[in-house]
């Protein structure tokens, strides 16, 4: 009898933010979604596919509310919990907010998963929240065919300082704080081709809190922000372009990658989500014909608990970049700029 524990990633059809609905599918689903009732205090709703809702309480306080959950991206239950919680809190930080508390969302196949495994997932999530100074104060659980874990995260921000994905300005420089490649790493891991060093790099990136987002909301030279998750860098950059009615120029050679991601991509590791992402928004992206074959895949690679994408006025870009480096985001880089023009992304190599 084989008494080895079942791999978490083998219990799910996808993993991490790679299991999100493709952008085109989500758009089709939401076409008939009723518009929210008019509300003067709802500062951010669904209109620009932003990271969280923002609701004004008074002249100095607004609530930031979001939820995020997914199936396992790694097999270690504690790491899975840490990654999922860090990813959920990121949406509060991406709005420039500070998280206050969280509720756990849990779906587990209880007939085949040991109780100890579920406990470890929850412990990992609680550890990530504790690192952020956030208590987990409750939640909801169901019996489900696949393991699912995440959070409802509630935060706070000054109403005038919330950072949207729709407030960028022409001339802004674009800063990305984390390297790409999480989806490529997860694809390699599923085929037992991810080494220990690469796994450690993935965990270090996906469990690094984007807490600098709350600090950036205090900087008036920072105009817009979002985080990079399941739609890949190109998809979330396009959301900034469409929300702000601007065009983007992306310098591919400046985009940071996790160590080893390029080699794995060149070896053929990729995700189905990257392909779905390109099919959803590729018509709005121009890439030179002589670009490396793996470039498109990496720019569409679904990130789980990815970095922040920051639009900042040009004269302050170097200072904000140094701020990111000082906060521990060693791979942060200026990767392009925004200009007047129809919403689209032009990639340079």
C-alpha positions in Angstrom: 0.0 0.0 0.0 1.3 3.5 -0.9 1.0 5.6 2.2 2.7 8.7 0.7 0.7 11.9 1.1 -1.2 13.0 -2.0 0.4 16.0 -3.6 -1.8 19.1 -3.2 -1.2 20.2 -6.8 -2.5 16.8 -8.0 -5.8 17.4 -6.4 -6.7 20.4 -8.5 -7.1 21.1 -12.2 -5.1 24.4 -12.0 -3.0 26.2 -9.4 -2.7 29.7 -7.9 -3.9 32.6 -9.9 -3.4 30.5 -13.0 -6.8 29.0 -12.2 -8.6 32.4 -12.7 -11.1 32.7 -15.5 -9.5 34.0 -18.7 -10.0 37.8 -19.2 -12.2 37.2 -22.2 -14.4 34.7 -20.4 -14.8 37.0 -17.4 -15.8 39.9 -19.7 -18.5 37.7 -21.3 -19.8 36.6 -18.0 -20.0 40.2 -16.6 -21.7 41.7 -19.6 -25.1 41.1 -18.1 -24.1 41.9 -14.6 -26.4 44.6 -13.2 -24.7 47.9 -12.5 -24.3 48.7 -8.8 -26.9 51.0 -7.3 -25.8 54.6 -7.3 -23.8 55.4 -4.2 -21.8 58.6 -3.7 -19.6 57.1 -1.1 -18.5 54.1 -3.3 -15.2 55.5 -4.6 -14.0 52.4 -6.5 -16.4 49.7 -7.8 -16.3 47.4 -10.8 -16.0 50.1 -13.5 -12.2 49.6 -14.3 -11.5 46.0 -13.0 -9.6 47.5 -10.1 -8.1 45.4 -7.3 -10.6 46.2 -4.5 -13.7 48.2 -3.7 -13.2 51.4 -1.8 -16.1 52.9 0.3 -15.8 56.3 2.0 -16.8 56.3 5.6 -15.9 60.0 6.3 -13.5 62.7 5.2 -10.5 60.8 6.4 -11.3 57.1 6.2 -12.4 54.7 3.5 -12.8 51.0 3.7 -10.9 48.8 1.2 -12.6 45.4 0.7 -11.5 42.5 -1.5 -11.4 38.7 -1.7 -9.1 36.2 -3.3 -8.8 32.4 -3.2 -7.4 29.7 -5.4 -6.4 26.0 -5.7 -2.9 24.9 -4.6 0.2 26.2 -6.5 2.6 24.2 -4.3 2.4 20.9 -2.5 3.5 22.0 1.0 0.3 23.0 2.8 1.9 25.6 5.0 3.5 27.3 2.0 0.2 27.1 0.1 -1.5 28.9 3.0 1.2 31.6 3.2 1.1 32.3 -0.6 -2.7 32.5 -0.7 -3.0 34.8 2.2 -0.1 37.1 0.9 -1.8 37.2 -2.4 -5.2 38.2 -0.9 -3.7 41.0 1.2 -1.9 42.3 -1.8 -5.1 43.7 -3.3 -5.5 46.0 -0.2 -1.9 47.2 -0.6 -2.4 47.7 -4.3 -5.1 50.3 -3.5 -2.6 52.1 -1.2 -4.5 50.7 1.8 -3.5 49.1 5.1 -5.2 45.8 5.9 -7.1 45.6 9.2 -8.4 42.1 9.5 -9.2 39.0 7.4 -11.7 36.2 7.1 -10.6 32.8 5.8 -12.3 31.1 2.8 -11.8 27.3 2.9 -12.9 24.6 0.6 -11.4 21.1 1.2 -12.1 17.6 0.0 -12.5 16.3 3.6 -13.0 12.7 2.7 -9.5 12.4 1.2 -7.5 15.1 2.8 -6.1 14.6 6.4 -7.2 17.1 9.0 -3.6 17.9 9.7 -3.1 19.1 6.1 -6.0 21.5 6.4 -4.6 22.7 9.7 -1.3 23.4 8.1 -2.9 25.4 5.3 -4.7 27.5 7.8 -1.6 27.9 9.9 0.3 29.1 6.9 -2.3 31.7 6.1 -2.4 32.9 9.7 1.4 33.2 9.7 1.3 35.5 6.6 -1.5 37.6 8.2 0.5 37.8 11.4 3.5 39.1 9.5 1.2 41.8 8.2 -0.2 42.6 11.6 -3.6 41.3 10.6 -5.8 39.0 12.7 -7.9 36.3 11.0 -11.2 36.7 12.8 -13.4 34.1 11.2 -14.4 32.8 7.8 -16.4 30.1 6.0 -15.7 26.5 5.0 -17.2 24.0 2.7 -16.6 20.4 1.5 -15.3 20.8 -2.0 -13.8 18.4 -4.6 -10.6 20.5 -4.9 -8.6 22.3 -2.2 -9.4 26.0 -2.1 -8.0 28.6 0.3 -7.9 32.4 0.5 -9.1 35.4 2.4 -11.6 38.2 2.5 -9.4 41.1 3.4 -10.6 44.4 4.8 -8.4 47.5 5.0 -8.4 51.2 5.3 -7.1 54.1 3.3 -7.6 57.9 3.2 -10.3 58.6 0.6 -8.1 61.1 -1.3 -5.1 58.7 -1.3 -6.5 55.5 -2.7 -4.4 54.4 -5.7 -6.5 53.2 -8.6 -5.6 51.5 -11.9 -7.4 54.3 -13.7 -5.5 57.4 -12.5 -2.2 57.1 -14.4 -1.0 60.1 -16.5 0.7 60.5 -19.8 4.5 60.5 -19.3 4.3 58.3 -16.2 7.1 55.8 -15.8 6.2 52.2 -15.0 7.9 50.4 -12.1 7.5 46.6 -11.5 8.6 45.4 -8.0 8.9 41.6 -8.4 10.3 39.3 -11.1 8.0 37.3 -13.4 8.0 33.6 -13.8 5.8 32.1 -11.1 3.6 30.3 -13.6 6.6 28.9 -15.4 8.0 27.7 -12.0 4.7 26.0 -11.1 4.5 24.3 -14.5 8.0 22.9 -13.9 7.2 21.8 -10.4 4.3 19.8 -11.6 6.7 17.8 -13.7 9.3 17.5 -10.9 11.7 19.8 -12.9 11.9 22.6 -10.4 15.1 22.6 -8.3 15.4 23.5 -4.6 16.9 26.9 -5.3 14.2 27.8 -7.8 11.5 26.7 -5.4 13.0 28.8 -2.6 13.1 31.8 -5.0 9.4 31.2 -5.8 8.4 31.0 -2.2 10.4 34.1 -1.3 8.7 36.1 -4.0 5.2 34.8 -3.4 5.3 35.3 0.3 6.8 38.8 0.3 4.1 41.2 1.4 3.4 44.2 -0.9 3.1 46.4 2.1 5.1 49.2 0.4 1.8 49.9 -1.3 0.4 51.7 1.8 3.6 53.8 1.9 3.3 54.7 -1.8 -0.2 56.1 -1.2 1.4 58.9 0.8 3.5 60.0 -2.2 1.6 62.4 -4.5 4.0 61.6 -7.4 2.6 58.0 -7.5 -0.5 58.2 -9.7 -1.7 54.7 -10.2 -1.0 51.2 -9.0 -2.1 47.6 -9.4 -0.7 44.2 -8.7 0.3 41.5 -11.2 -1.6 38.3 -10.8 -3.5 35.8 -13.0 -3.7 37.9 -16.2 0.0 38.4 -16.4 2.0 41.6 -16.8 0.4 42.5 -20.1 -3.1 41.9 -18.9 -2.8 44.1 -15.8 -0.9 46.8 -17.7 -3.7 46.8 -20.2 -6.2 47.4 -17.4 -4.2 50.5 -16.4 -4.1 51.6 -20.1 -7.9 51.1 -20.5 -8.8 52.6 -17.2 -6.6 55.7 -17.7 -7.1 55.9 -21.5 -3.4 55.8 -22.3 -1.0 53.7 -24.3 2.0 51.9 -22.9 5.5 51.3 -24.1 7.1 48.3 -22.5 10.9 47.7 -22.5 11.1 43.9 -22.5 14.8 43.9 -21.7 14.1 45.8 -18.4 11.4 43.5 -17.2 12.7 41.5 -14.2 12.5 37.7 -14.1 12.9 35.3 -11.3 16.2 33.5 -11.4 15.9 30.5 -13.6 12.5 31.5 -15.2 14.0 32.2 -18.6 15.9 28.9 -18.8 12.7 27.0 -17.8 10.6 28.9 -20.3 13.2 28.1 -23.0 13.0 24.4 -22.0 9.3 24.5 -22.9 7.6 25.0 -19.5 4.5 27.2 -19.6 0.9 27.3 -18.4 -2.4 27.0 -20.2 -3.3 30.3 -18.5 -0.6 32.1 -20.4 -2.1 30.9 -23.7 -5.6 31.9 -22.6 -4.4 35.3 -21.5 -2.8 36.0 -24.9 -6.0 34.8 -26.7 -8.0 37.3 -24.5 -6.0 40.4 -25.1 -3.3 39.8 -27.7 -5.0 42.1 -30.2 -4.1 45.1 -28.1 -0.4 44.2 -27.9 2.2 44.7 -30.5 5.4 42.6 -30.2 8.3 42.7 -32.8 8.3 39.7 -35.2 11.9 38.9 -34.2 11.1 38.7 -30.5 12.2 35.5 -28.8 9.6 32.8 -28.8 9.4 32.7 -25.0 8.9 36.5 -24.6 5.2 36.5 -25.1 4.7 33.6 -22.7 6.6 35.3 -19.9 4.8 38.6 -20.4 1.5 36.7 -20.2 2.7 34.3 -17.4 0.1 34.2 -14.6 1.6 35.5 -11.5 0.5 34.3 -8.1 1.1 37.0 -5.4 3.1 39.0 -7.9 4.6 42.4 -7.7 3.1 45.9 -7.8 3.0 47.8 -11.1 3.4 51.5 -10.3 2.7 54.5 -12.5 4.8 57.4 -11.2 5.6 60.9 -12.6 9.0 60.7 -14.5 11.0 63.1 -12.3 10.2 60.9 -9.2 10.7 57.5 -10.8 14.3 57.0 -9.6 13.4 58.0 -6.0 10.4 55.6 -5.9 12.6 52.9 -7.4 15.1 53.4 -4.6 12.3 53.3 -2.1 11.3 49.9 -3.5 14.8 48.6 -3.3 15.2 49.8 0.3 12.0 47.9 1.2 13.5 44.7 0.0 12.3 44.5 -3.6 15.7 44.0 -5.0 14.4 43.2 -8.5 12.3 46.3 -8.8 12.9 48.0 -12.1 11.6 50.8 -14.4 10.1 48.8 -17.3 8.4 51.4 -19.5 6.2 54.5 -19.8 2.7 55.7 -20.5 1.8 58.1 -23.4 -1.3 59.6 -24.9 -3.0 57.3 -27.3 -5.5 54.5 -27.7 -5.2 51.9 -24.9 -2.7 49.4 -26.1 0.8 48.0 -25.3 3.8 48.3 -27.6 6.6 45.9 -26.5 10.2 46.8 -27.4 13.0 44.3 -27.3 
